[in-house]
Amino acid sequence: MTGQGEGPARSGSGEGPRGDAAPELEWIEPEELEPPDDPVGDAIREANVRYAHALATADANALVALFEPDGAIIDGDGPDALGHDGLREMAHYARERFADVTFEIDVEWTKLDGLDHAVAHAAGTWRMGTVSRSGRRAGERVRTRGRFAETWHRGTDGTWRLHRDLTLFRELDG
């Protein structure tokens, strides 16, 4: 136990659990640690950069290329985009409805599935800015943000493609 302001607990006797000399611990500052190699995380982060660009430009071909044929964007606040046809429809809708779209994705973590190494998961936050072409908010910039979870599958060619992108939370930003 530590008292207030004493810092981490330390053994006062200098003895280990069997009465032998306790090893000295070396404290390493986080900035001194080398980040581990993470080729899966790197690939998914890079794919999310392309994903954000495809969403911002409403580029249906680029969007579809990132997804498996049965891939989907599942959005609790809007229509889902199911399969390549649904993704193309979503891109067409966005291109017709919005101008000057910005989209940013921040992948906070990735993890290779422990049961299937051809499956990986990612989660993080996104931000989007749009200007509606029509309606009551025509010409007005609207910013939203949210949280997401993704499931990725590695194809036989080694390429990671989105299986599911789930919007977990969405709100106005600002």
DRENDO-1510 file (C-alpha; in Angstrom, 1 decimal, always signed):
<recs>
REC; n; res; u; v; w
REC; 1; MET; +0.0; +0.0; +0.0 .
REC; 2; THR; +1.1; +3.5; -0.6 .
REC; 3; GLY; +0.1; +6.5; +1.4 .
REC; 4; GLN; -0.9; +9.8; -0.2 .
REC; 5; GLY; +1.9; +11.4; -2.2 .
REC; 6; GLU; +4.3; +8.4; -1.7 .
REC; 7; GLY; +4.3; +7.2; -5.3 .
REC; 8; PRO; +4.4; +3.5; -6.3 .
REC; 9; ALA; +4.7; +0.9; -3.7 .
REC; 10; ARG; +8.3; -0.5; -3.3 .
REC; 11; SER; +9.6; -3.3; -1.2 .
REC; 12; GLY; +11.4; -1.9; +1.8 .
REC; 13; SER; +13.3; -5.1; +2.7 .
REC; 14; GLY; +15.0; -5.6; -0.6 .
REC; 15; GLU; +13.9; -9.2; -0.5 .
REC; 16; GLY; +12.1; -11.2; -3.1 .
REC; 17; PRO; +9.2; -13.6; -2.3 .
REC; 18; ARG; +11.5; -16.4; -1.2 .
REC; 19; GLY; +13.8; -14.3; +0.9 .
REC; 20; ASP; +16.4; -13.9; -1.9 .
REC; 21; ALA; +17.5; -10.5; -3.1 .
REC; 22; ALA; +14.8; -8.7; -5.1 .
REC; 23; PRO; +15.9; -7.7; -8.6 .
REC; 24; GLU; +16.3; -4.0; -9.3 .
REC; 25; LEU; +13.6; -2.7; -11.7 .
REC; 26; GLU; +14.7; -0.3; -14.4 .
REC; 27; TRP; +12.0; +2.2; -15.2 .
REC; 28; ILE; +11.7; +3.1; -18.9 .
REC; 29; GLU; +10.0; +6.2; -20.0 .
REC; 30; PRO; +7.3; +5.6; -22.7 .
REC; 31; GLU; +9.0; +7.8; -25.2 .
REC; 32; GLU; +12.1; +5.6; -25.0 .
REC; 33; LEU; +10.2; +2.5; -26.1 .
REC; 34; GLU; +10.4; +1.5; -29.8 .
REC; 35; PRO; +7.0; +0.9; -31.2 .
REC; 36; PRO; +6.6; -2.8; -32.2 .
REC; 37; ASP; +6.5; -3.8; -35.8 .
REC; 38; ASP; +2.8; -3.9; -36.8 .
REC; 39; PRO; +2.5; -4.7; -40.5 .
REC; 40; VAL; -1.3; -5.6; -40.2 .
REC; 41; GLY; -2.0; -2.3; -38.3 .
REC; 42; ASP; +0.1; -0.4; -40.8 .
REC; 43; ALA; -1.8; -1.9; -43.8 .
REC; 44; ILE; -5.1; -1.1; -42.2 .
REC; 45; ARG; -4.1; +2.4; -41.3 .
REC; 46; GLU; -2.9; +3.0; -44.9 .
REC; 47; ALA; -6.2; +1.5; -46.3 .
REC; 48; ASN; -8.1; +3.8; -44.0 .
REC; 49; VAL; -6.3; +6.8; -45.6 .
REC; 50; ARG; -7.6; +5.6; -49.0 .
REC; 51; TYR; -11.0; +5.0; -47.5 .
REC; 52; ALA; -11.2; +8.5; -46.2 .
REC; 53; HIS; -10.2; +9.9; -49.6 .
REC; 54; ALA; -12.8; +7.7; -51.4 .
REC; 55; LEU; -15.5; +8.9; -49.0 .
REC; 56; ALA; -14.5; +12.6; -49.3 .
REC; 57; THR; -14.5; +12.4; -53.2 .
REC; 58; ALA; -17.5; +10.0; -53.4 .
REC; 59; ASP; -15.3; +7.8; -55.7 .
REC; 60; ALA; -17.4; +4.7; -56.0 .
REC; 61; ASN; -14.6; +2.7; -57.7 .
REC; 62; ALA; -12.1; +3.5; -55.1 .
REC; 63; LEU; -14.6; +2.7; -52.3 .
REC; 64; VAL; -15.6; -0.6; -53.8 .
REC; 65; ALA; -12.0; -1.6; -54.2 .
REC; 66; LEU; -11.5; -1.4; -50.4 .
REC; 67; PHE; -14.4; -3.7; -49.6 .
REC; 68; GLU; -15.1; -7.4; -50.0 .
REC; 69; PRO; -18.0; -8.1; -52.4 .
REC; 70; ASP; -20.3; -8.7; -49.4 .
REC; 71; GLY; -18.8; -5.9; -47.4 .
REC; 72; ALA; -21.0; -3.2; -45.8 .
REC; 73; ILE; -21.1; +0.1; -44.0 .
REC; 74; ILE; -23.6; -0.3; -41.1 .
REC; 75; ASP; -24.8; +3.1; -39.9 .
REC; 76; GLY; -27.2; +3.3; -37.0 .
REC; 77; ASP; -28.3; +6.8; -38.0 .
REC; 78; GLY; -28.7; +6.3; -41.7 .
REC; 79; PRO; -29.2; +3.8; -44.5 .
REC; 80; ASP; -26.7; +0.9; -44.6 .
REC; 81; ALA; -24.6; +0.4; -47.7 .
REC; 82; LEU; -24.7; -3.4; -48.3 .
REC; 83; GLY; -22.4; -5.0; -50.9 .
REC; 84; HIS; -20.7; -3.4; -53.8 .
REC; 85; ASP; -24.0; -2.2; -55.3 .
REC; 86; GLY; -25.0; -0.5; -52.0 .
REC; 87; LEU; -21.6; +1.1; -51.7 .
REC; 88; ARG; -21.9; +2.5; -55.3 .
REC; 89; GLU; -25.4; +3.9; -54.5 .
REC; 90; MET; -24.0; +5.5; -51.3 .
REC; 91; ALA; -21.2; +7.2; -53.3 .
REC; 92; HIS; -23.7; +8.4; -56.0 .
REC; 93; TYR; -26.0; +9.8; -53.3 .
REC; 94; ALA; -23.1; +11.6; -51.6 .
REC; 95; ARG; -21.9; +13.1; -54.9 .
REC; 96; GLU; -25.3; +14.4; -55.7 .
REC; 97; ARG; -26.2; +15.7; -52.3 .
REC; 98; PHE; -23.0; +17.2; -50.9 .
REC; 99; ALA; -20.2; +19.5; -52.0 .
REC; 100; ASP; -16.9; +20.3; -50.5 .
REC; 101; VAL; -16.7; +17.1; -48.4 .
REC; 102; THR; -13.9; +16.4; -46.0 .
REC; 103; PHE; -13.4; +13.1; -44.2 .
REC; 104; GLU; -10.7; +12.1; -41.7 .
REC; 105; ILE; -10.2; +8.7; -40.0 .
REC; 106; ASP; -8.1; +8.2; -36.9 .
REC; 107; VAL; -7.4; +4.5; -36.3 .
REC; 108; GLU; -6.8; +4.2; -32.6 .
REC; 109; TRP; -6.0; +0.5; -32.5 .
REC; 110; THR; -5.9; -2.6; -34.6 .
REC; 111; LYS; -5.7; -6.2; -33.6 .
REC; 112; LEU; -5.2; -9.5; -35.5 .
REC; 113; ASP; -8.0; -11.9; -34.6 .
REC; 114; GLY; -6.7; -14.6; -32.3 .
REC; 115; LEU; -8.8; -17.3; -33.9 .
REC; 116; ASP; -8.4; -16.5; -37.5 .
REC; 117; HIS; -5.3; -14.6; -38.7 .
REC; 118; ALA; -7.0; -13.7; -42.0 .
REC; 119; VAL; -9.3; -11.4; -39.9 .
REC; 120; ALA; -8.3; -8.2; -38.2 .
REC; 121; HIS; -10.3; -5.6; -36.2 .
REC; 122; ALA; -9.8; -1.8; -36.0 .
REC; 123; ALA; -11.5; +1.0; -34.1 .
REC; 124; GLY; -11.2; +4.7; -33.8 .
REC; 125; THR; -12.8; +8.0; -34.6 .
REC; 126; TRP; -13.9; +9.9; -37.8 .
REC; 127; ARG; -14.7; +13.4; -38.7 .
REC; 128; MET; -16.7; +14.6; -41.7 .
REC; 129; GLY; -17.5; +18.0; -43.0 .
REC; 130; THR; -20.1; +18.6; -45.7 .
REC; 131; VAL; -21.9; +21.4; -47.5 .
REC; 132; SER; -25.4; +20.4; -48.6 .
REC; 133; ARG; -26.3; +21.3; -52.2 .
REC; 134; SER; -30.0; +21.7; -51.4 .
REC; 135; GLY; -32.5; +21.7; -48.6 .
REC; 136; ARG; -32.8; +23.9; -45.5 .
REC; 137; ARG; -29.0; +23.7; -44.8 .
REC; 138; ALA; -28.0; +24.3; -48.4 .
REC; 139; GLY; -24.6; +26.1; -48.6 .
REC; 140; GLU; -24.0; +25.6; -44.8 .
REC; 141; ARG; -21.0; +23.6; -43.6 .
REC; 142; VAL; -22.0; +20.8; -41.2 .
REC; 143; ARG; -19.4; +18.9; -39.2 .
REC; 144; THR; -20.1; +15.6; -37.6 .
REC; 145; ARG; -17.9; +13.1; -35.8 .
REC; 146; GLY; -18.2; +9.6; -34.5 .
REC; 147; ARG; -16.6; +6.3; -33.4 .
REC; 148; PHE; -16.3; +3.2; -35.6 .
REC; 149; ALA; -15.3; -0.4; -35.4 .
REC; 150; GLU; -14.1; -2.3; -38.5 .
REC; 151; THR; -13.6; -5.9; -39.4 .
REC; 152; TRP; -11.1; -6.6; -42.2 .
REC; 153; HIS; -10.4; -9.8; -44.1 .
REC; 154; ARG; -7.1; -10.7; -45.8 .
REC; 155; GLY; -7.6; -12.1; -49.3 .
REC; 156; THR; -5.6; -14.9; -50.8 .
REC; 157; ASP; -3.6; -12.1; -52.5 .
REC; 158; GLY; -2.6; -10.7; -49.1 .
REC; 159; THR; -4.7; -7.6; -49.5 .
REC; 160; TRP; -6.8; -6.4; -46.5 .
REC; 161; ARG; -10.4; -5.5; -47.5 .
REC; 162; LEU; -13.2; -4.2; -45.3 .
REC; 163; HIS; -15.9; -6.7; -44.4 .
REC; 164; ARG; -17.8; -4.4; -42.0 .
REC; 165; ASP; -17.6; -0.8; -41.0 .
REC; 166; LEU; -19.9; -0.1; -38.0 .
REC; 167; THR; -20.7; +3.4; -37.0 .
REC; 168; LEU; -21.0; +3.1; -33.2 .
REC; 169; PHE; -21.7; +6.8; -32.4 .
REC; 170; ARG; -22.3; +10.0; -34.3 .
REC; 171; GLU; -22.9; +13.6; -33.2 .
REC; 172; LEU; -22.5; +17.2; -34.5 .
REC; 173; ASP; -19.0; +18.4; -34.2 .
REC; 174; GLY; -18.9; +22.0; -32.9 .
</recs>
